[in-house]
Amino acid sequence: MKGIYITEEGKKELEVKIAELEILKEDCEDCIWREYNSSQVTYQEILSSAIVLPVEKSWIEVCSDYDDTSDFFKKCYPNGLVIQPK
């Protein structure tokens, strides 16, 4: 998969879901586990290909010390970043 962007928080949520499914695997019968396994495989695929973006509170705080903001973003956030809404 390409073009998937997640935050660190989203990454942690996916890791928790994968761990929960792994625990569930031990308690399930084989035929039921197949359904859960497809979800686990999907989550793992997303994690392995997703780009984790940092989250900042304000772009003003991020850029306040730099004269050339475009150069700053290219160097510090080559994949982009998420500006958290208020």
CORMOBEL-V42776 format. One record per residue. RES is the residue in three letters. OMEGA is omega in whole degrees, -180 to 180 (999 if undefined). Layout:
BEGIN
RES_OMEGA ; RES_OMEGA
END
This chain:
BEGIN
MET_178 ; LYS_175 ; GLY_178 ; ILE_179 ; TYR_179 ; ILE_175 ; THR_177 ; GLU_178 ; GLU_178 ; GLY_178 ; LYS_180 ; LYS_178 ; GLU_178 ; LEU_178 ; GLU_177 ; VAL_179 ; LYS_179 ; ILE_179 ; ALA_178 ; GLU_179 ; LEU_178 ; GLU_177 ; ILE_-180 ; LEU_-179 ; LYS_-177 ; GLU_-176 ; ASP_-174 ; CYS_170 ; GLU_-174 ; ASP_-176 ; CYS_179 ; ILE_-177 ; TRP_-180 ; ARG_179 ; GLU_180 ; TYR_-178 ; ASN_179 ; SER_176 ; SER_-179 ; GLN_180 ; VAL_179 ; THR_178 ; TYR_-180 ; GLN_179 ; GLU_178 ; ILE_-180 ; LEU_-176 ; SER_-176 ; SER_-177 ; ALA_174 ; ILE_-179 ; VAL_-180 ; LEU_175 ; PRO_178 ; VAL_178 ; GLU_-179 ; LYS_-176 ; SER_178 ; TRP_178 ; ILE_179 ; GLU_-178 ; VAL_-171 ; CYS_-170 ; SER_-177 ; ASP_-175 ; TYR_178 ; ASP_-178 ; ASP_-175 ; THR_-179 ; SER_177 ; ASP_178 ; PHE_-179 ; PHE_179 ; LYS_-178 ; LYS_-173 ; CYS_-177 ; TYR_-176 ; PRO_179 ; ASN_-177 ; GLY_176 ; LEU_180 ; VAL_174 ; ILE_-176 ; GLN_178 ; PRO_180 ; LYS_999
END
